[in-house]
Amino acid sequence: MGQGHGLQGQSYAIDTMSGRAVLEQEVRQFCAVAKAHPQKQFLVTPVGCGIAGYRPEDVAPLFLTCKALKNVSLPQVFWNVIGFPKS
């Protein structure tokens, strides 16, 4: 309670309410953490696309670094924007 970013038990919090620059930094940091912890599985929701008011077209490209990570599952609406990884 009270921590708006980073690993939180079985979850990872990304601040979506503090502006675009903060969101970009938060997603970069998330991708780095996911890459550093391949033993953990991260199920990403359409983060930022609710109360924060962003569209998938605004947020999905921020996750391009995570696109090739096997332990990150992005939502379909993000894949529709950035395309699926090549097998």
Secondary structure, 3 states (H helix, E strand, C coil): CCCCCEEECCEEECCCCCCHHHHHHHHHHHHHHHHHCCCCCEECCCCCCCCCCCCHHHHHHHHHHHCCCCCEECCHHHHHHHCCCCC
